[in-house]
Amino acid sequence: MMQSSAAFFAAAIFLPSAATAPGIVINGEPERRALFGSLPTTSPPGECGLPEYTGATSTIMDCRNTYGTDSWYCPEDFPMFPTSSETSPNCELAVVGAGAGGLYSAMRLIDTGKMQGSDICIFEMTNRVAGRLYSLRGLGPNRDLSVDAGGYRTWPQFTPVLHALITEYLNIPMECYDPPPNASDPCAVFNIIDETGNKAGFATFVEVMMQKVVDAGARFFPSRALVSFEQTEMDGPKTLHLSYGMTATANKLLLNIPQRPLLTVLRESTMPDGAFTPTVWSALHTSQTEIVSKLYLYYENAWWYDLGLTSGDFDLPGDATQMPLSGRYHDGHVKCDEMGKCHGFLLATYINDYGGQTAMFFRRYQAERPEPTTIISSDDIEGRLFLEHAHGRLVEYHQYHSDRVPGYAANSIRNNPIPKFAVLSTWNIAVKFAGGGWHGWTNLAYVDEAMDPLGEYGVYTVNEAYSNLQGWAEGSLMAADEMLLKYYDCPDPWDFEVSPLVQVVRQTAERECTGGGDEDGGGTTVTVGGGDADVLCFTGDAKLQMANGTLVPLKSVRAGEMVWTGAAAGKVTEVLVHPVKEKLKVAVMATPHGELVGTPSHPIKVGGKWMEISAAHEAGLVENVKFEERFIDAFYNLEVDAHIPGKSEHAYVVNAVIASGLGDNVKLNTMMPRQNSWIAKTHTN
């Protein structure tokens, strides 16, 4: 008996295009070739003569068709790799998706001798590798600038495997992404450079892995999307049906594709009875794609360098008519000449949410394409209006909202020429190979099943969507190491212990004591929410210590009043009230001032460190805590000193316990994440 899941969904169809992928490899920077070894300059189509999927190339070709073949607004061609001419390959292992996790798995199996390179077939929907690590190179008048339209950095504290893979296993050089003010302080975050110190693009490490596996004999089939597969026996071979009518067979199948493409394939596939259980389908739907937008503006004069703004973030909320800003001075690729004149890219916006509201302004500007990137130029009226508006928003922010430069400095920005062009990347469901920017858990009921739903059938899921660290390539690599150990007895190569992170429910289901994401605070906010995650508050009868030492009920405090932060007086900038009126699991702490009832996830300060109540209890740092269900009428929380971010403890004292006072302030929680859900958001790529 076989089981099909195709009863209610149609297969994805990829229409052929008359265009073919150009065969240029990383033009204009021969020094980077040393990093790759000898890269091929063409990717010939197979003998079958089928047309190639040209989604990735369309970004480049559309730009050249619009602005000219020599326009420096347009990126150079993506690296190409030797392509197999087989029309019906037979593979021991079929890797679907040439992303970080898939190519890492193939490389490790080859390097450890578990497989020969020729045993492995790699099928990729697009005609480029690296998936959501999307590096555009060869931009700018000197063709020496790059933009990472997708993933872009490592953070060794949170992505140790990713960082070790790049720096130790592949020996690729990196530089500090945001150098600390004190040169003697260690760097926390890194991005990839070439051997000359030039930014190389974060996709580099995936491209290097691809070169390694094809050099070892692995067979590569670009522009071949997996449509479905058939398997009749539990450990039997799989028949793969790929785009343009191609078929292949494989004993094992590794699916290195995001959630939406994965679901599309599984809906059309047939497996033995018992494979597609309700639990499997429920598990596969416990993750959700997040909509992500990035906007890079190219300035012929990098005015932010003139103002000494080479590090740090800036934010200005927007909507469908006003472009939102959420940028970083240190992110974009900038180059300076011997006279100190600088030009390059400013990351003006990097925003994300699950509903796509933050992308309202940008979605009408994205090109009609299966790829995430759109080039917007000042050479045409529509593009110029877009860039004038973006420039105006930057002037507005620096004139009225920045505390780092005097308001009159905005005149120098206003008088600066507008950007010449922009690179807009919009990661949403229109991006065929991705379906969004990254993923977040909607609930944690089936995490184990979601991470390995079909492994016993020889079908392995290796991706970021169902991993211990969503939003980072780290998650896919961790999933790969777990799969390699479990099914191939192939231990990871690291000399450190990789600890699984605590899974958290993301924005899709959080019950937040929130003021709607207001960044500046102010007033009292009453919110009603749903979902299963902890709210971030205490009951109203908690004893709040005011700045003068008196104790008052938490529910009685008002915005503008002064409270004790544990170190100094602080101003309440927002009071958050969350009606609950139901039973919830709470933490009950015995204190000198009676019981303190709050949510287990609320951060408190213990031994000079911020920890969630439950984590502090588990570590034996907080005694006299019990966890039980109680009926809660309402929870209360405070935002403290939002008007002076980073210059306060941002805390308040209840029942002699120092509690976090970040509220739901985006800026504060991003600057100093204390709760697991905010740590996860902040550390997402």
C-alpha positions as CSV (number, residue, x, y, z in Angstrom):
1,M,0.0,0.0,0.0
2,M,1.1,3.5,-0.8
3,Q,0.0,6.8,0.6
4,S,-0.3,10.0,-1.4
5,S,-0.8,13.5,-0.1
6,A,-1.7,15.1,-3.4
7,A,-5.4,14.9,-3.1
8,F,-5.9,18.6,-2.6
9,F,-2.9,20.5,-3.9
10,A,-1.6,21.0,-7.4
11,A,2.1,20.6,-8.2
12,A,4.3,23.6,-8.6
13,I,5.0,24.4,-12.3
14,F,8.1,26.3,-13.4
15,L,7.7,27.7,-16.9
16,P,10.7,27.7,-19.1
17,S,12.4,30.9,-20.1
18,A,14.1,31.8,-23.3
19,A,17.0,33.4,-21.4
20,T,19.9,31.3,-20.3
21,A,22.4,31.9,-17.5
22,P,25.4,33.8,-18.5
23,G,28.7,32.1,-17.9
24,I,30.7,34.9,-16.2
25,V,32.4,34.2,-12.9
26,I,33.0,37.0,-10.4
27,N,34.1,39.6,-12.8
28,G,36.4,42.5,-11.9
29,E,38.0,41.0,-8.8
30,P,40.4,38.2,-9.8
31,E,41.9,38.3,-6.3
32,R,38.7,36.6,-5.0
33,R,39.2,33.7,-7.3
34,A,42.0,32.4,-5.0
35,L,39.4,31.9,-2.4
36,F,37.4,29.6,-4.6
37,G,40.3,27.9,-6.4
38,S,39.6,27.6,-10.1
39,L,35.9,28.3,-10.7
40,P,34.4,27.3,-14.0
41,T,33.2,30.0,-16.3
42,T,30.2,28.2,-17.8
43,S,27.4,26.0,-16.6
44,P,26.4,24.1,-19.8
45,P,22.9,22.8,-20.2
46,G,22.4,19.1,-20.1
47,E,22.3,17.0,-23.3
48,C,18.5,16.9,-23.0
49,G,18.5,20.5,-24.2
50,L,15.9,21.6,-21.6
51,P,15.7,25.3,-20.9
52,E,17.0,26.5,-17.5
53,Y,15.1,28.2,-14.7
54,T,16.6,31.7,-14.8
55,G,15.1,33.2,-11.7
56,A,18.4,34.3,-10.1
57,T,19.8,35.4,-13.4
58,S,16.6,37.4,-14.1
59,T,17.6,39.9,-11.4
60,I,20.8,40.7,-13.3
61,M,19.3,40.5,-16.8
62,D,16.4,42.7,-15.9
63,C,18.7,45.3,-14.5
64,R,21.0,45.2,-17.6
65,N,18.0,45.3,-20.0
66,T,16.7,48.4,-18.1
67,Y,19.9,50.3,-17.4
68,G,22.4,48.9,-19.9
69,T,24.8,46.0,-20.0
70,D,27.6,48.2,-18.6
71,S,25.6,49.8,-15.8
72,W,27.3,49.7,-12.4
73,Y,23.8,49.5,-10.8
74,C,23.7,45.9,-11.9
75,P,25.6,43.1,-10.1
76,E,28.0,40.8,-11.8
77,D,27.0,37.2,-12.6
78,F,26.7,34.6,-9.9
79,P,29.4,31.9,-9.7
80,M,28.6,28.9,-11.8
81,F,29.7,25.3,-11.3
82,P,30.2,22.2,-13.5
83,T,26.8,20.7,-14.4
84,S,26.0,17.1,-15.0
85,S,24.6,16.2,-18.4
86,E,22.8,13.0,-17.2
87,T,19.1,13.0,-18.0
88,S,18.1,10.2,-15.6
89,P,20.7,10.0,-12.9
90,N,20.9,7.2,-10.3
91,C,22.1,8.5,-6.9
92,E,22.9,7.0,-3.6
93,L,22.0,10.3,-2.0
94,A,20.0,13.1,-3.6
95,V,20.5,16.5,-2.0
96,V,17.6,18.8,-2.9
97,G,18.6,22.4,-2.4
98,A,22.1,23.8,-2.7
99,G,22.0,25.7,0.5
100,A,24.3,25.7,3.6
101,G,22.8,22.6,5.3
102,G,22.6,20.5,2.1
103,L,26.1,21.2,0.8
104,Y,27.6,20.9,4.3
105,S,26.0,17.4,4.6
106,A,27.4,16.4,1.3
107,M,30.9,17.7,2.1
108,R,31.0,16.0,5.4
109,L,29.9,12.6,4.0
110,I,32.7,12.9,1.4
111,D,35.4,14.2,3.7
112,T,34.7,11.4,6.2
113,G,34.7,8.7,3.6
114,K,31.1,7.7,4.2
115,M,30.4,8.3,0.5
116,Q,32.2,8.9,-2.7
117,G,31.5,12.2,-4.4
118,S,30.0,10.5,-7.4
119,D,27.4,8.9,-5.0
120,I,25.8,12.3,-4.5
121,C,23.5,14.2,-6.8
122,I,22.6,17.9,-6.0
123,F,19.4,19.3,-7.4
124,E,18.8,23.0,-7.2
125,M,15.6,24.9,-8.2
126,T,17.5,28.0,-9.3
127,N,20.7,28.5,-11.3
128,R,22.7,29.7,-8.3
129,V,23.7,28.2,-4.9
130,A,23.4,29.4,-1.3
131,G,19.6,29.9,-1.1
132,R,18.7,32.8,1.2
133,L,22.4,33.7,1.5
134,Y,22.2,36.1,-1.4
135,S,25.3,38.0,-2.3
136,L,25.2,40.6,-5.0
137,R,28.8,41.6,-6.1
138,G,30.5,43.9,-8.5
139,L,28.3,46.9,-7.8
140,G,29.3,50.6,-7.8
141,P,31.4,52.7,-10.2
142,N,34.5,50.6,-9.6
143,R,32.6,47.3,-9.5
144,D,34.1,46.5,-6.1
145,L,31.1,46.7,-3.7
146,S,28.8,44.0,-2.6
147,V,25.4,43.7,-0.9
148,D,24.2,40.8,1.1
149,A,20.5,40.8,0.3
150,G,19.9,37.9,2.7
151,G,22.0,36.4,5.5
152,Y,25.2,38.2,6.3
153,R,27.1,37.5,9.5
154,T,28.2,35.0,12.2
155,W,27.8,35.6,15.9
156,P,30.0,33.0,17.6
157,Q,28.2,33.2,20.9
158,F,25.0,32.1,19.2
159,T,26.3,30.6,16.0
160,P,29.4,28.6,17.0
161,V,29.0,25.9,14.3
162,L,28.6,28.5,11.5
163,H,31.6,30.5,12.6
164,A,33.8,27.4,13.1
165,L,32.8,26.1,9.7
166,I,33.8,29.3,7.9
167,T,37.0,30.1,9.8
168,E,38.4,26.7,10.8
169,Y,36.9,24.1,8.4
170,L,37.0,26.2,5.2
171,N,39.7,28.6,6.3
172,I,37.8,31.6,4.9
173,P,38.9,35.0,6.4
174,M,36.5,37.2,8.3
175,E,36.4,40.7,9.7
176,C,34.5,42.3,12.6
177,Y,31.0,43.3,11.4
178,D,30.6,46.1,14.0
179,P,34.0,46.9,15.6
180,P,33.7,47.7,19.3
181,P,34.5,51.3,20.4
182,N,37.4,50.1,22.4
183,A,39.9,48.3,20.1
184,S,41.0,46.1,22.9
185,D,37.5,44.6,23.4
186,P,36.7,41.4,21.6
187,C,34.6,41.4,18.4
188,A,31.2,39.8,18.8
189,V,29.9,39.5,15.2
190,F,31.7,38.8,11.9
191,N,31.3,38.8,8.1
192,I,33.3,37.3,5.3
193,I,36.1,39.1,3.4
194,D,38.4,38.0,0.7
195,E,42.2,37.7,0.9
196,T,42.6,41.4,0.2
197,G,40.3,42.5,3.0
198,N,37.4,43.3,0.7
199,K,33.9,42.2,1.6
200,A,33.3,39.0,-0.3
201,G,29.7,38.3,0.3
202,F,28.3,35.9,2.9
203,A,27.3,33.4,0.2
204,T,31.1,32.8,-0.2
205,F,31.3,29.9,2.2
206,V,28.4,28.0,0.5
207,E,30.0,28.6,-2.8
208,V,33.3,27.2,-1.5
209,M,31.5,24.1,-0.2
210,M,29.9,23.7,-3.6
211,Q,33.3,23.8,-5.3
212,K,34.7,21.2,-2.9
213,V,31.9,18.7,-3.5
214,V,31.9,19.0,-7.3
215,D,35.7,18.8,-7.3
216,A,35.2,15.5,-5.4
217,G,32.8,14.2,-8.1
218,A,29.4,15.2,-6.9
219,R,26.9,15.7,-9.8
220,F,25.2,19.1,-9.9
221,F,21.8,19.7,-11.6
222,P,20.9,23.5,-11.4
223,S,17.5,24.7,-12.6
224,R,15.9,21.4,-11.6
225,A,13.2,21.8,-9.0
226,L,11.9,18.7,-7.2
227,V,8.2,18.4,-7.9
228,S,7.4,15.1,-6.1
229,F,8.9,11.7,-5.3
230,E,7.6,8.2,-5.0
231,Q,8.6,5.5,-2.6
232,T,6.9,2.1,-2.3
233,E,8.8,0.5,0.6
234,M,9.9,1.9,3.9
235,D,13.6,1.8,3.1
236,G,13.2,1.5,-0.6
237,P,14.6,3.7,-3.4
238,K,12.9,7.0,-4.3
239,T,11.9,8.1,-7.8
240,L,12.3,11.8,-8.1
241,H,10.2,13.9,-10.5
242,L,11.9,17.1,-11.3
243,S,11.0,20.2,-13.4
244,Y,11.0,19.9,-17.2
245,G,10.1,16.2,-17.0
246,M,13.4,15.0,-15.6
247,T,13.4,11.9,-13.4
248,A,16.1,10.5,-11.0
249,T,16.4,7.7,-8.5
250,A,18.0,7.8,-5.1
251,N,18.3,5.5,-2.2
252,K,18.3,8.4,0.3
253,L,16.8,11.8,0.0
254,L,18.0,15.0,1.8
255,L,15.5,17.9,1.6
256,N,17.4,21.1,2.2
257,I,14.6,23.4,1.3
258,P,12.5,25.9,3.4
259,Q,9.0,25.1,4.7
260,R,6.8,26.3,1.8
261,P,8.7,24.5,-1.0
262,L,9.0,21.4,1.3
263,L,5.2,21.3,1.8
264,T,4.7,21.8,-1.9
265,V,6.8,18.7,-2.6
266,L,5.3,16.5,0.1
267,R,1.8,17.3,-1.0
268,E,2.5,15.8,-4.4
269,S,4.6,12.8,-3.2
270,T,3.7,9.2,-2.5
271,M,5.1,7.1,0.4
272,P,4.3,3.8,2.1
273,D,1.3,3.8,4.4
274,G,2.1,5.2,7.8
275,A,4.5,7.9,6.6
276,F,2.1,10.8,6.2
277,T,0.4,10.6,9.6
278,P,-1.7,13.4,11.1
279,T,1.2,13.9,13.6
280,V,3.7,14.5,10.7
281,W,1.4,17.0,9.0
282,S,0.7,18.7,12.3
283,A,4.4,18.9,13.0
284,L,5.2,20.4,9.6
285,H,2.7,23.2,10.2
286,T,4.2,24.2,13.6
287,S,6.6,26.6,11.8
288,Q,5.7,29.8,9.9
289,T,7.6,32.0,7.4
290,E,8.5,35.5,8.4
291,I,8.3,38.4,5.9
292,V,11.6,40.3,5.7
293,S,12.6,43.5,3.8
294,K,16.1,45.0,3.4
295,L,16.9,48.3,1.7
296,Y,20.4,49.4,0.8
297,L,21.0,52.9,-0.6
298,Y,24.1,53.7,-2.6
299,Y,25.5,57.2,-2.1
300,E,28.3,58.7,-4.1
301,N,29.2,60.5,-0.8
302,A,28.8,58.4,2.3
303,W,27.6,61.4,4.4
304,W,27.2,59.2,7.6
305,Y,31.0,58.7,7.6
306,D,31.4,62.5,7.4
307,L,29.3,62.8,10.5
308,G,31.3,60.1,12.3
309,L,28.4,57.6,12.2
310,T,30.2,54.4,11.5
311,S,28.5,52.2,14.0
312,G,25.1,51.8,15.6
313,D,21.5,51.6,14.6
314,F,18.7,54.0,13.8
315,D,14.9,53.6,13.7
316,L,12.0,55.7,12.4
317,P,8.5,54.0,12.3
318,G,6.6,54.1,9.0
319,D,3.5,52.8,7.3
320,A,2.2,52.4,3.8
321,T,2.9,56.0,2.9
322,Q,6.0,56.8,5.0
323,M,9.0,54.5,4.5
324,P,10.0,52.9,7.7
325,L,13.7,53.2,8.7
326,S,15.5,50.5,10.7
327,G,19.0,50.7,9.7
328,R,22.7,50.3,10.7
329,Y,25.5,52.6,9.9
330,H,28.1,49.9,10.0
331,D,26.4,47.3,7.8
332,G,26.8,48.6,4.2
333,H,29.9,48.1,2.1
334,V,31.7,51.5,2.0
335,K,35.1,52.4,0.5
336,C,37.2,55.5,1.0
337,D,40.0,56.9,-1.1
338,E,43.3,58.3,0.1
339,M,41.8,61.7,0.6
340,G,39.1,60.3,2.9
341,K,36.2,60.6,0.5
342,C,33.9,57.7,0.9
343,H,31.2,56.1,-1.1
344,G,29.0,53.1,-0.7
345,F,25.9,51.5,0.7
346,L,23.8,52.5,3.8
347,L,21.5,49.8,5.2
348,A,18.5,52.0,5.6
349,T,15.9,49.4,6.5
350,Y,16.0,45.8,7.8
351,I,12.5,44.9,9.1
352,N,10.5,41.8,9.6
353,D,7.2,40.4,10.9
354,Y,4.9,37.5,10.3
355,G,2.0,39.4,8.9
356,G,3.9,41.5,6.4
357,Q,2.7,44.8,7.9
358,T,6.2,46.2,8.1
359,A,6.7,45.6,4.4
360,M,3.6,47.7,3.4
361,F,5.6,50.5,1.9
362,F,8.0,48.3,-0.1
363,R,5.7,45.6,-1.5
364,R,4.5,47.8,-4.4
365,Y,8.0,48.5,-5.5
366,Q,9.2,44.9,-5.7
367,A,9.6,43.6,-9.3
368,E,7.4,40.9,-10.6
369,R,9.8,38.0,-10.2
370,P,10.5,34.8,-8.3
371,E,13.6,36.3,-6.8
372,P,13.9,38.6,-3.8
373,T,15.9,41.5,-5.2
374,T,14.9,44.7,-7.1
375,I,17.3,47.4,-8.4
376,I,15.7,50.9,-8.1
377,S,17.5,53.7,-9.9
378,S,17.4,57.4,-9.9
379,D,17.5,57.4,-13.7
380,D,13.8,57.0,-14.0
381,I,10.9,59.0,-12.5
382,E,9.4,56.3,-10.3
383,G,12.8,55.3,-9.0
384,R,13.9,58.9,-8.4
385,L,10.7,59.6,-6.4
386,F,11.4,56.5,-4.3
387,L,15.0,57.6,-3.6
388,E,14.0,61.2,-2.8
389,H,11.5,59.9,-0.3
390,A,14.1,57.6,1.3
391,H,16.6,60.4,1.5
392,G,14.0,62.7,3.0
393,R,13.2,60.2,5.7
394,L,16.8,60.0,6.7
395,V,17.0,63.8,6.9
396,E,13.9,63.8,9.1
397,Y,15.3,61.2,11.4
398,H,18.6,62.9,11.9
399,Q,17.0,66.3,12.3
400,Y,14.3,65.4,14.8
401,H,15.0,62.0,16.3
402,S,18.8,61.3,16.5
403,D,20.6,62.0,19.8
404,R,24.0,61.3,18.2
405,V,24.3,64.4,15.9
406,P,23.0,67.9,16.4
407,G,19.9,68.9,14.5
408,Y,21.7,71.3,12.3
409,A,23.8,68.4,10.9
410,A,20.7,67.4,9.0
411,N,21.3,70.3,6.7
412,S,24.5,68.6,5.4
413,I,22.4,65.4,4.8
414,R,19.7,67.4,3.1
415,N,22.2,69.1,0.8
416,N,23.8,65.7,-0.1
417,P,22.7,64.3,-3.4
418,I,20.1,61.7,-3.2
419,P,21.1,58.0,-3.6
420,K,22.0,57.0,-7.1
421,F,20.3,53.6,-6.8
422,A,19.0,51.1,-4.2
423,V,19.0,47.4,-3.7
424,L,15.6,46.3,-2.3
425,S,15.2,42.7,-1.1
426,T,11.7,41.6,-0.2
427,W,11.6,38.0,1.2
428,N,7.9,36.9,1.0
429,I,5.8,34.1,-0.4
430,A,6.5,35.4,-4.0
431,V,10.1,34.2,-3.7
432,K,9.6,30.7,-5.1
433,F,12.6,29.0,-3.6
434,A,12.2,30.5,-0.1
435,G,8.6,31.5,0.7
436,G,9.9,34.1,3.2
437,G,13.0,35.3,5.0
438,W,13.1,32.9,7.8
439,H,10.9,30.9,10.1
440,G,9.5,30.8,13.7
441,W,7.7,28.2,15.7
442,T,3.9,28.7,16.1
443,N,3.8,26.2,18.9
444,L,6.1,23.6,20.5
445,A,3.9,20.6,20.5
446,Y,5.7,18.7,17.8
447,V,9.2,20.1,17.7
448,D,10.9,16.6,17.7
449,E,8.6,15.3,15.0
450,A,9.1,18.4,12.9
451,M,12.8,18.2,12.9
452,D,12.8,14.6,11.7
453,P,9.4,13.7,10.3
454,L,10.5,11.0,7.7
455,G,14.0,10.0,8.7
456,E,13.1,6.3,9.2
457,Y,12.1,6.2,5.5
458,G,15.4,7.5,4.4
459,V,14.0,11.0,3.8
460,Y,16.0,13.6,5.8
461,T,14.9,17.2,6.5
462,V,17.8,19.5,7.0
463,N,16.8,23.2,7.1
464,E,16.5,26.3,9.3
465,A,12.7,26.1,9.4
466,Y,12.7,23.0,11.7
467,S,15.8,23.6,13.8
468,N,17.2,24.6,17.1
469,L,18.1,28.0,15.8
470,Q,15.6,29.5,13.3
471,G,16.6,32.5,11.3
472,W,20.2,31.5,11.0
473,A,22.2,29.1,8.8
474,E,23.4,27.8,12.1
475,G,20.0,26.0,12.5
476,S,20.4,24.2,9.3
477,L,24.0,23.2,10.1
478,M,22.9,21.9,13.5
479,A,20.2,19.9,11.9
480,A,22.7,18.5,9.5
481,D,25.1,17.4,12.2
482,E,22.3,15.7,14.1
483,M,21.2,13.9,10.9
484,L,24.7,12.8,10.0
485,L,25.3,11.4,13.5
486,K,22.0,9.6,13.7
487,Y,21.9,8.0,10.2
488,Y,25.5,7.9,9.1
489,D,27.4,7.5,12.4
490,C,29.3,10.6,11.4
491,P,30.1,12.8,14.5
492,D,30.6,16.5,14.1
493,P,34.1,17.9,13.7
494,W,34.0,20.5,16.4
495,D,36.2,20.7,19.4
496,F,33.4,22.3,21.5
497,E,30.0,21.1,22.7
498,V,27.0,22.4,20.8
499,S,24.2,23.0,23.1
500,P,20.6,23.0,21.7
501,L,19.0,26.4,22.4
502,V,15.7,26.7,24.2
503,Q,12.8,26.7,21.7
504,V,10.6,29.7,21.8
505,V,7.2,30.5,20.2
506,R,7.7,33.5,18.0
507,Q,5.4,36.5,17.2
508,T,2.9,34.2,15.6
509,A,1.5,33.1,19.0
510,E,3.0,35.3,21.7
511,R,0.7,36.7,24.3
512,E,2.5,40.0,25.0
513,C,2.0,42.7,27.6
514,T,2.5,45.2,24.8
515,G,1.8,48.7,23.7
516,G,1.9,47.8,20.1
517,G,5.6,48.1,19.6
518,D,5.9,51.8,20.4
519,E,9.5,52.7,20.6
520,D,9.4,55.8,22.6
521,G,7.0,54.8,25.4
522,G,4.5,57.0,27.2
523,G,1.1,56.5,28.8
524,T,-0.8,53.5,29.9
525,T,-1.6,50.8,27.4
526,V,-4.2,48.1,27.8
527,T,-3.9,45.1,25.5
528,V,-5.7,41.9,24.8
529,G,-3.9,39.0,23.2
530,G,-4.1,35.3,22.6
531,G,-1.8,32.3,22.2
532,D,0.1,30.0,24.5
533,A,3.3,31.9,25.4
534,D,3.9,33.7,28.7
535,V,2.9,37.3,29.2
536,L,5.6,39.5,30.6
537,C,4.1,40.9,33.7
538,F,3.2,40.6,37.4
539,T,-0.1,40.8,39.3
540,G,-1.2,44.2,40.3
541,D,-0.8,43.7,44.1
542,A,3.0,43.3,43.7
543,K,4.8,45.8,46.0
544,L,6.6,48.4,43.8
545,Q,9.4,50.4,45.3
546,M,9.2,54.1,44.4
547,A,12.3,56.3,44.2
548,N,11.6,57.7,47.7
549,G,11.6,54.2,49.2
550,T,7.9,53.8,49.7
551,L,6.1,50.7,48.5
552,V,2.9,50.9,46.4
553,P,0.8,48.4,44.5
554,L,2.2,47.9,41.0
555,K,-1.2,48.6,39.5
556,S,-1.4,52.1,41.0
557,V,1.7,53.5,39.3
558,R,1.3,56.0,36.5
559,A,3.6,57.0,33.6
560,G,5.9,59.9,34.6
561,E,6.4,58.7,38.2
562,M,9.8,57.9,39.6
563,V,10.7,54.3,40.7
564,W,13.8,52.7,42.1
565,T,15.7,50.6,39.5
566,G,18.0,48.9,42.0
567,A,20.8,51.4,41.4
568,A,19.1,54.8,40.9
569,A,15.8,56.5,40.3
570,G,14.1,55.8,37.0
571,K,11.2,57.3,35.2
572,V,8.2,55.2,34.3
573,T,7.7,55.9,30.6
574,E,4.8,53.4,30.0
575,V,2.5,51.2,32.1
576,L,1.3,48.1,30.4
577,V,-1.9,46.4,31.5
578,H,-2.9,43.0,30.2
579,P,-6.4,41.6,31.0
580,V,-6.2,37.9,31.3
581,K,-9.2,36.5,33.2
582,E,-8.3,32.9,33.0
583,K,-6.0,30.3,34.6
584,L,-2.4,30.4,33.8
585,K,0.8,28.8,34.9
586,V,2.6,31.3,37.1
587,A,5.8,31.6,39.2
588,V,5.0,32.3,42.9
589,M,8.0,33.7,44.8
590,A,8.1,33.9,48.6
591,T,9.6,37.4,49.5
592,P,9.9,39.6,52.6
593,H,6.9,41.5,51.3
594,G,4.7,38.5,50.6
595,E,4.1,36.5,47.5
596,L,5.2,37.8,44.2
597,V,3.2,36.3,41.4
598,G,4.5,36.6,37.9
599,T,5.1,34.8,34.7
600,P,8.0,32.2,34.7
601,S,9.6,33.9,31.7
602,H,9.9,37.4,33.2
603,P,13.6,38.3,33.5
604,I,14.9,39.2,37.0
605,K,18.4,40.2,38.0
606,V,20.3,37.5,39.9
607,G,23.9,37.8,40.8
608,G,24.4,40.7,38.5
609,K,22.9,38.7,35.5
610,W,19.5,38.8,33.9
611,M,17.7,35.5,33.9
612,E,14.1,34.3,33.5
613,I,12.5,33.3,36.8
614,S,12.2,29.7,35.7
615,A,15.8,29.5,34.5
616,A,17.1,31.1,37.7
617,H,15.2,28.6,39.7
618,E,16.5,25.7,37.7
619,A,20.0,26.9,38.2
620,G,19.5,27.0,42.0
621,L,19.9,30.7,42.2
622,V,16.4,31.5,43.4
623,E,14.8,29.5,46.2
624,N,11.3,29.6,47.6
625,V,9.7,29.5,44.1
626,K,6.8,27.3,43.1
627,F,5.0,27.0,39.8
628,E,1.3,26.5,39.7
629,E,-1.9,27.4,37.9
630,R,-3.8,30.4,39.2
631,F,-6.7,32.5,38.0
632,I,-5.2,35.8,36.9
633,D,-7.4,38.9,36.4
634,A,-4.7,41.1,34.9
635,F,-1.0,41.4,34.6
636,Y,1.0,44.6,34.9
637,N,4.5,45.6,33.5
638,L,6.5,48.7,33.3
639,E,8.7,50.4,30.8
640,V,11.4,52.4,32.5
641,D,13.6,55.2,31.1
642,A,12.8,54.6,27.4
643,H,13.8,58.2,26.7
644,I,17.4,57.4,27.6
645,P,18.1,54.0,26.1
646,G,21.2,52.3,27.4
647,K,21.8,55.0,30.1
648,S,19.7,53.4,32.8
649,E,19.2,50.0,34.4
650,H,15.8,49.9,32.7
651,A,14.4,48.0,35.7
652,Y,12.1,48.3,38.7
653,V,11.9,46.6,42.1
654,V,8.9,44.6,43.1
655,N,8.8,42.7,46.5
656,A,12.6,43.3,46.8
657,V,13.2,41.6,43.4
658,I,14.8,43.5,40.6
659,A,12.6,43.0,37.5
660,S,13.3,43.9,33.9
661,G,11.7,47.2,32.9
662,L,12.1,47.0,29.1
663,G,8.3,46.6,28.5
664,D,7.7,45.8,24.8
665,N,9.9,48.6,23.6
666,V,11.6,47.4,20.4
667,K,14.7,49.6,20.7
668,L,15.3,48.6,24.3
669,N,14.7,44.9,23.8
670,T,16.9,44.9,20.8
671,M,19.7,46.7,22.5
672,M,19.7,44.6,25.7
673,P,17.6,41.4,25.1
674,R,16.9,39.7,28.4
675,Q,14.0,37.3,27.7
676,N,14.4,34.2,25.5
677,S,11.8,35.4,23.0
678,W,13.6,38.7,22.5
679,I,17.0,37.0,22.4
680,A,15.7,34.8,19.6
681,K,14.3,37.8,17.7
682,T,17.5,39.8,18.1
683,H,19.8,37.0,17.1
684,T,17.8,36.2,13.9
685,N,19.8,36.9,10.8
